[in-house]
């Protein structure tokens, strides 16, 4: 019995930290979602699903949900296309070793910056008197125009996130046996046919894993980038579920509604995480 509990004793510090820092906050937020005037009121009342219904019928929530979906789908697809394109370029034997080393350093550079640096850098570049407007000879308010702000922050997120796909897919490309391409060439396959019938099938497991992982990450964890570039504005044009939830809690002090919004985000993330875990298990088996 003592030896059976020995592994648990070694794991207990980590388990306690996980319980205090992750499990307990999640349980509290779920409980707050069913209470009214929680945190600011010493005697909060149980209101059932009223907070969830109010959030689900809030027009601003619908805008935040639509923006989050557009931001996530466009970012994930662009990450995949750019990542695969650059990975294939770096894996090509037609590019010299020196050129590949230089290009690899350039392409990975966005990944080295923190979110704060990325936000400050792009705000300076996109300022009315910044480098982008100077090169284009325009005076566009890229982050202040409601018609352009969502597209602009999406481009920034694409630039910041594609290196993760590139590095992962490059590792996958380097693991494909060369004999498969030789056999395809002997059978008369063109480069396009080799890409469709050799490269993509060999990368399928990695691509699906990256897509699911990036959807979870982009949809729920891009608060810092949005907050530091536009703050969800102008006129809610870049409002995301994360900024919407933050404003409910710390601008309006509606912690019950903010918790209800966070619970809805948690449910979406859990659905995506379920498919990711199931895919990983199928991949391992």
N, C-alpha and C positions, 0 to 999 in steps of 0.2 A: 504493500500500500504506500509505504514511504517512498520507494523508488518510482512508483507510478506518478506520484505527485511532484517528483523532482523537476521535470521539465516545466511544469506549471509555475513552480517557485522561481525559476529563471526568467520566465516570461511575465511574471506578475508586475514588475515596474512598468513595462511597456503597456500591459493591459490596463493598469490603473490610469496611466496617462491618456490612453485612448478613450477610456470611459469618461474621464473628467473633461477632456478637451474636445471630444467629438460626440460621444453618445449622449452625455448629459445636455449639451446645448441643443441637440436635435430634439430630444424629448421635451425640453422646455419650450422650444419654438412651436412644436406641434400642440402642446397644451395651451400656449398663448393664443393660437389661432382660433380657439373656441371660447375665448374670454373677451369681455369688453373692457376698454380703458385699462388694460393690464399695464403694469410697471408704474405708470403715473398715478394710478388709483390704488390706495391701500386695500380697498374692498372690491376687487373686480368681480363681475358677474358672468356666469356661464350663459353664453348666447347660442350655443349649438353651431349650426352651419351658417349663421347669419353673416359672419365675416367673409366666408368663402363665397357666398352668393353675392355680397356687395362688391367684392373684388372682381368676380367673374362678369358682373354687369357694368363695370366701370369703363366708360369709353377710353380713358387714358390707358387702362390695362390692355384694351384691344389694340391700341396703337403700339404699346410697348411689345406686345406679343407678335404683332405683324413685323415690326422692325427687327426683333430678335430672330424671327424665322428667316427674313431676307438676309440679314447680316450673317447668320450662321451658314445658310445654304450656299450663298455666293462665296463666302470666305473658304469654306471647306472644298468646294469644287475648284476654286482658283488655286488653293494650296496644293491640291492633287495634281492639277495640270502643270503648274509651274515646277513643282517638286519633281515630277516624273521627267519633264523636259530637261531640266538642269542635270538631273541624275544620269540620264542617258548621254548627255553631252560630256559629262565628266567620266563616264564609263567607256566612251568611244576611243578606239585605238587611232582614229584619224587626228585626234588632238594630241599634241606632244605632251610629254611628261611635265615640262616646265609650265606650259600653258594651263594644264590641268591643275597644277599646284596653285598658280595665281588665281584662276577662276574659282577654285574651291575656297580660297581665303576670302574672295570678294563675295561669293554667294552666301557663305556662312555668317558674314559680318552682322546682318540684322539680328541673328540669334544671340549675339554676344551682348546686346544692349538690354538693359532693364526696361520695364514698361514706362517708368518715369522719364528715362532718357529718350525713349522713342517718342513719347508724347511731347516733350519740350522741343525735341529736334524738329518734328513735323509741324508743330505750331509756328516755329520760326520760319521754316521753309514755305509754309502756306499763308503766311501773313500777307496783307495787302501790299506791303512793300518788301515781301520776301523774295527768295531766289526763284521760286516757281513762276510767280507773276512776272518777274523780270525777264525770265527766259521766254515766256509766252507773250510778252508785251501786253499783258492784261492787268486788270485791277479787281480780280474776282475775290469775293469773300468766301473762300472754300469751306470754312468751318462755321460761318455765320449766316450763310444763305440756306434757308430751309429746303430748297430744291436740290442742293448739292451736298449738304452735310452728311447724310447717311452714306452716300456713295464715297465720300472722301474718307470717312472713318473706316469704311470697309476696305478701301485700298490700303490704308495704313496697316490694318490688321493682316491683310494678305501679305504685305511686304515683311511684316514682323514674323509671320508664322510659317512661310513656305520652307525655310531651311530645315525644319524638323522633318518634313516629308522628304526633302531632297536627300538628307543623310540616311534616313531609314530605307528609302527606295534604292539608293546607291549600294547599300550593303546587300539588299536583295538581288540587285542586278549582278553584283560580283559573285553571288552564290549560284548563279545559273550555270550548269555545265556547258562548256563550249561545244561538246559533241552534239548537243541539240541543234545549235545553229549550223554546224557542219552538215548534219543530216538534212536539215531544211534546205540548205543551199544545194546539196546533191540532188534533192528532189525538185529543184528549180524554183524554190520559193523566193519571191521578191522581198526587199527589205520591209515593205509594209506587211506582207504576209508573215514574215518572221516575227514582226512586232505583235501582230494579232494572234498568231497561233503558237508562239513560243514565249515571248516576253510576258505578255499580259496573263496567260494561264499560270506561269511560274510565280508571278507577283500577286496573284489574286488574294491569297490569304493575308499578305502584308497590307494590300490596298484596303481590304475590308476592315482590318483592325485599325488602320490609321484613320479611315473615314469615321468609324464609330467613336474612336477616342477623341478626334478633333471636334466632332459634333458636341460631345459632352463638355469639352473644355471651352469651346467657343460660345456655346449657348449660355453657360452658367458662370463662367469665370473671366469675363472680359470687362468687369466693372471698372478696373483701374484705368484702362485705356480710354474708355468712353468718358469716364468722369473727369479725367485730366485733359481731354481735348475739347469736349463740348458740354460736359455736365448733363447730357440728355437733351440739350436744346439744339438749335433754337426752335421754339414753339413745339417742343416734344418731337421734333423730326428725327432725333437720334435716341429717343427714349428706349431703353432696353428693360427687360424684366428686372435686372439687377439694380439699375439706377432708380427705377420706379419703386422697388421695395425699400431701397435706402432712403428715398425722399419721404415715404410714408412714415418711416421710423424716426428719422432724425431731423426732418424739416417740419412735419405735421404732428409728430409725437403720437401717431396712431399705431402703437405697437401691436395691437390685436390684428388690424388690417395688414400691417407689414408682415406679421407672422403667417397670416393666411396666404399672402402672395408668395412668401418663401416656401410654404408647404406645396403650393402648386408647382413652383420651380423644382422643388425636391422630387415631386412625383414624376415630372418629365425626365429629370436626370436619372431617376431609378429605372424608368422604362428603357432609356438608352443604355444604361449600365447593364441591365439584364441581357439585352441583345449582345453587348460586347462580351460579357462573361460566357454566355452560351456559345458564341463564336469561338472564343479562345479555348473552351473545353473541347469543342468539335475539332479544332485545329490540332490540339495536343493528342487527341485520340486517333 
